[in-house]
Amino acid sequence: MQPSPSREPAAPSPAQSALASVAPRRALAGFFVSGVLLAFLGAILPAWRHHLSSDYNTVGFYFAGLIVGLLCSVWAAPKLLERKRTGWTLALACGIAGTGFLFLAFVSPPVDASWRVGGMAVIGFAAGLLHTAIFHAISPMYRHDPVATVNIAGILFGLGCLTVTLLISGAFYVYTAPALQAWIAVIPGLFGWMYRRTKFPPDSPPRQPEPNAVLSQLRSPAAVLLALLLYFQLGNEWAIAGWLPLFLTRRLGVSPVTALSMLAMYWLALLVGRVAAQWVLPRVRHSRMLAASVLASVLGCSILSVTDNRFGAIAGILLLGCAFAPIYPLVVEKIGRRFPHFHPGFYNGIFSLAIAGGLLSPCTLGFFASEWGVRIVMGLTLTGSIVVSILLLLIWLEARLNTATA
């Protein structure tokens, strides 16, 4: 008798090899750097002494520079990923971010503000480049477990936002603004060094979205309503994140450190709320939780609009943070259920336009505040929360009509 041939174990698939690699997990950690980059401007404004001035137009231009940098990265990121691959692109994004912070350290006040606008464009470009490379690198993890991947990404992003706020708040009277920004530059520098030493598995270059794919989504009322909901909700979150310290110092007369500590409370409430939401979501109807969150955000904005003391401000901030926390994950879940091919990346059709457009809110607030004062910050955020509640009702009606005609 001839011995039966031994059965060799099957070779792992490319997806399994990618999941077993440490590279996607390290790429996911880049969301911490993303939080540092995008939350930096709201936290640094008091260090740039904008709480002592009513020149809110300049603040609007800072946010405009950030948006311009993000938009420029849309063209550059796919080309870099195709030519240099993921690890090199991640390291480059972190290097550009660190360079941007060092540049801002050299052009801090009293240097002309136009230089800082350019510096914020560099930060925005680095953030956009980083987002595209991260989402490309973690695609195997997302396909394997999308819920866990999105939750961990959100937690890391929130930790980055909280970290940069606490860093600036804790060292506000210890270091000058240039020194603070030099220390912040170390964060992306360390991550860039890590990515340069990380071996990423071979990958295919990302496909750029076709413009027709974005336009085709405009024909779907559900896609338009969900994109508008995403736009206004993210606009509300970033309006608070960008303007809360200036609002508190001008409205209540608190010190910059106190205002930054309250901003840290906002990020902490968002972070804890999103972690807690993962425990609550399986036990509560999602539609009811979404409606309750929107109503609570309206109440929180109302409290902040009329309060004249710290207790009211803290209550409103904590209520807003906890109210905003579950809305974005629930909206993304609704999008994923109605549009199965949706990928929660940074550039994905009409929904990506909504995400990028959310940063327009703190930008336009600068020009509105120069005309009507800083109180308009809460007024417009309250209006945005009311619009979100109306859109939620329209989405519910559209779903009922679709069910009735099916």
ZAMARGU-4260 file (C-alpha; in steps of 0.2 Angstrom, whole numbers, plus 5000, padded with zeros to 4 digits):
<rodrens>
0) 5000/5000/5000 | 5006/5017/4996 | 5005/5030/5010 | 4991/5043/5008 | 4998/5060/5003
5) 4998/5072/5018 | 4986/5086/5017 | 4995/5103/5018 | 4986/5117/5026 | 4978/5129/5014
10) 4987/5145/5011 | 4979/5160/5020 | 4969/5172/5009 | 4976/5190/5006 | 4962/5196/5017
15) 4967/5185/5032 | 4985/5189/5030 | 4981/5208/5031 | 4970/5205/5046 | 4984/5195/5055
20) 4997/5209/5051 | 5000/5223/5064 | 5000/5236/5050 | 4981/5239/5049 | 4980/5241/5068
25) 4994/5254/5068 | 4985/5263/5053 | 4969/5263/5063 | 4979/5272/5077 | 4981/5286/5065
30) 4964/5292/5070 | 4972/5299/5086 | 4983/5310/5075 | 4967/5315/5065 | 4959/5321/5081
35) 4974/5331/5086 | 4974/5339/5069 | 4956/5344/5067 | 4953/5349/5085 | 4969/5359/5086
40) 4962/5376/5079 | 4947/5377/5092 | 4959/5374/5106 | 4974/5386/5100 | 4963/5401/5097
45) 4964/5408/5115 | 4983/5405/5114 | 4983/5416/5099 | 4974/5429/5110 | 4958/5429/5099
50) 4948/5429/5115 | 4954/5447/5118 | 4948/5453/5100 | 4932/5454/5091 | 4941/5451/5074
55) 4931/5435/5071 | 4933/5436/5052 | 4951/5431/5054 | 4945/5415/5064 | 4934/5411/5049
60) 4949/5413/5037 | 4958/5400/5048 | 4944/5387/5046 | 4944/5392/5027 | 4962/5388/5026
65) 4959/5371/5034 | 4945/5367/5022 | 4956/5372/5007 | 4970/5360/5013 | 4957/5346/5015
70) 4950/5349/4997 | 4968/5349/4989 | 4972/5332/4997 | 4958/5324/4987 | 4968/5326/4971
75) 4985/5322/4979 | 4981/5307/4990 | 4976/5294/4977 | 4991/5298/4966 | 5003/5296/4981
80) 4995/5280/4987 | 4997/5273/4969 | 5015/5278/4967 | 5022/5277/4985 | 5010/5265/4994
85) 5002/5266/5011 | 5016/5266/5023 | 5025/5280/5014 | 5009/5290/5012 | 5005/5289/5031
90) 5023/5294/5036 | 5022/5308/5024 | 5005/5314/5031 | 5012/5314/5048 | 5028/5323/5043
95) 5018/5337/5034 | 5007/5339/5050 | 5023/5341/5061 | 5030/5353/5049 | 5014/5363/5049
100) 5014/5364/5067 | 5032/5370/5068 | 5028/5383/5054 | 5013/5389/5064 | 5025/5391/5079
105) 5036/5403/5069 | 5021/5413/5063 | 5011/5415/5080 | 5005/5432/5084 | 5010/5446/5082
110) 5015/5439/5065 | 5002/5443/5051 | 4987/5432/5052 | 4988/5427/5033 | 5003/5416/5037
115) 4993/5406/5050 | 4979/5404/5037 | 4992/5396/5026 | 4998/5385/5040 | 4981/5379/5043
120) 4980/5374/5025 | 4995/5363/5028 | 4987/5355/5043 | 4971/5352/5032 | 4981/5344/5018
125) 4990/5333/5030 | 4973/5328/5038 | 4965/5324/5022 | 4981/5314/5016 | 4981/5304/5032
130) 4962/5300/5031 | 4963/5293/5014 | 4978/5282/5018 | 4971/5276/5034 | 4954/5271/5026
135) 4964/5262/5013 | 4975/5253/5025 | 4961/5247/5037 | 4949/5241/5023 | 4952/5223/5027
140) 4947/5226/5046 | 4932/5236/5040 | 4926/5222/5029 | 4929/5209/5043 | 4920/5219/5057
145) 4914/5236/5051 | 4905/5240/5068 | 4920/5237/5079 | 4932/5246/5067 | 4921/5262/5066
150) 4919/5262/5085 | 4937/5260/5088 | 4941/5274/5076 | 4929/5285/5084 | 4936/5282/5101
155) 4954/5285/5095 | 4948/5301/5086 | 4940/5308/5102 | 4955/5304/5112 | 4966/5314/5100
160) 4954/5329/5101 | 4954/5327/5120 | 4973/5326/5121 | 4977/5342/5111 | 4964/5352/5121
165) 4971/5346/5138 | 4989/5349/5132 | 4985/5367/5128 | 4975/5370/5143 | 4987/5362/5155
170) 5002/5372/5148 | 4993/5388/5144 | 5002/5398/5157 | 5018/5388/5157 | 5023/5389/5139
175) 5021/5402/5125 | 5010/5398/5110 | 5025/5394/5099 | 5032/5382/5112 | 5015/5374/5114
180) 5014/5371/5095 | 5032/5364/5095 | 5027/5351/5108 | 5011/5347/5098 | 5022/5344/5082
185) 5030/5329/5092 | 5014/5319/5091 | 5013/5317/5072 | 5032/5316/5072 | 5031/5300/5083
190) 5018/5292/5072 | 5027/5296/5056 | 5042/5287/5063 | 5031/5272/5068 | 5023/5271/5050
195) 5040/5273/5042 | 5046/5257/5051 | 5030/5247/5048 | 5029/5235/5034 | 5012/5236/5026
200) 5006/5222/5015 | 5005/5224/4996 | 4990/5233/4991 | 4981/5239/4975 | 4980/5257/4972
205) 4963/5265/4977 | 4950/5268/4964 | 4945/5286/4963 | 4926/5289/4964 | 4918/5294/4947
210) 4909/5311/4947 | 4894/5302/4939 | 4893/5291/4955 | 4890/5306/4966 | 4878/5314/4954
215) 4868/5298/4953 | 4865/5298/4972 | 4857/5315/4970 | 4842/5306/4962 | 4838/5297/4978
220) 4828/5307/4991 | 4834/5296/5005 | 4853/5299/5000 | 4850/5318/4999 | 4841/5318/5016
225) 4854/5307/5025 | 4868/5318/5018 | 4859/5334/5024 | 4857/5326/5041 | 4875/5321/5041
230) 4880/5339/5035 | 4870/5348/5048 | 4875/5337/5063 | 4893/5337/5059 | 4892/5356/5057
235) 4884/5357/5074 | 4898/5347/5082 | 4912/5357/5074 | 4904/5373/5077 | 4904/5370/5096
240) 4922/5362/5095 | 4929/5377/5086 | 4920/5391/5095 | 4916/5386/5112 | 4932/5394/5121
245) 4929/5410/5112 | 4910/5410/5116 | 4913/5406/5135 | 4927/5419/5137 | 4917/5433/5128
250) 4900/5428/5135 | 4904/5423/5153 | 4921/5432/5156 | 4929/5416/5161 | 4948/5414/5159
255) 4955/5405/5144 | 4961/5390/5154 | 4943/5388/5161 | 4936/5389/5144 | 4948/5376/5137
260) 4944/5365/5152 | 4925/5366/5147 | 4930/5362/5129 | 4939/5347/5136 | 4923/5342/5145
265) 4914/5343/5129 | 4926/5331/5120 | 4926/5320/5136 | 4906/5319/5135 | 4907/5315/5117
270) 4920/5301/5120 | 4911/5293/5135 | 4894/5295/5126 | 4900/5286/5111 | 4907/5272/5122
275) 4891/5271/5132 | 4880/5271/5116 | 4888/5255/5111 | 4881/5247/5127 | 4864/5256/5125
280) 4861/5253/5106 | 4856/5234/5107 | 4844/5238/5121 | 4835/5253/5114 | 4825/5256/5098
285) 4837/5266/5087 | 4824/5278/5080 | 4819/5283/5098 | 4837/5285/5103 | 4840/5296/5088
290) 4825/5307/5091 | 4829/5309/5110 | 4847/5314/5106 | 4841/5327/5094 | 4829/5334/5106
295) 4843/5334/5120 | 4854/5344/5108 | 4841/5357/5106 | 4839/5359/5125 | 4858/5360/5127
300) 4860/5374/5114 | 4845/5383/5122 | 4854/5382/5140 | 4870/5388/5133 | 4861/5402/5123
305) 4853/5410/5139 | 4865/5405/5153 | 4875/5418/5162 | 4885/5407/5174 | 4897/5393/5174
310) 4885/5380/5181 | 4873/5383/5167 | 4887/5382/5154 | 4894/5366/5161 | 4876/5358/5161
315) 4873/5364/5143 | 4890/5357/5137 | 4888/5340/5145 | 4871/5339/5139 | 4877/5344/5121
320) 4891/5331/5121 | 4880/5317/5127 | 4867/5321/5115 | 4879/5323/5100 | 4888/5307/5104
325) 4876/5294/5097 | 4869/5304/5082 | 4884/5301/5070 | 4885/5282/5073 | 4866/5281/5071
330) 4866/5291/5055 | 4880/5280/5048 | 4871/5265/5052 | 4855/5271/5043 | 4866/5275/5028
335) 4874/5258/5028 | 4857/5249/5029 | 4849/5259/5015 | 4865/5259/5004 | 4875/5243/5007
340) 4889/5249/4996 | 4893/5264/5007 | 4910/5264/5015 | 4912/5276/5030 | 4928/5283/5022
345) 4932/5301/5020 | 4928/5302/5001 | 4913/5292/4996 | 4901/5300/4985 | 4888/5312/4992
350) 4890/5307/5010 | 4909/5312/5009 | 4903/5329/5003 | 4892/5331/5018 | 4907/5326/5030
355) 4919/5339/5022 | 4905/5352/5021 | 4902/5350/5040 | 4918/5360/5043 | 4910/5375/5033
360) 4899/5378/5049 | 4914/5385/5060 | 4921/5394/5045 | 4905/5404/5041 | 4902/5407/5060
365) 4917/5418/5059 | 4909/5430/5047 | 4892/5430/5055 | 4900/5433/5073 | 4909/5448/5066
370) 4892/5455/5061 | 4881/5450/5076 | 4893/5445/5090 | 4899/5429/5097 | 4881/5424/5104
375) 4877/5419/5086 | 4887/5404/5089 | 4874/5396/5100 | 4860/5403/5090 | 4866/5395/5073
380) 4870/5379/5082 | 4852/5379/5089 | 4845/5382/5072 | 4856/5367/5065 | 4849/5356/5079
385) 4831/5360/5074 | 4835/5357/5056 | 4842/5340/5061 | 4825/5336/5070 | 4815/5341/5054
390) 4826/5331/5043 | 4824/5316/5054 | 4805/5318/5053 | 4807/5319/5034 | 4818/5303/5033
395) 4805/5294/5044 | 4791/5299/5032 | 4801/5294/5017 | 4804/5277/5024 | 4786/5275/5028
400) 4781/5280/5010 | 4793/5267/5003 | 4786/5254/5014 | 4769/5258/5009 | 4772/5258/4990
405) 4784/5242/4991
</rodrens>
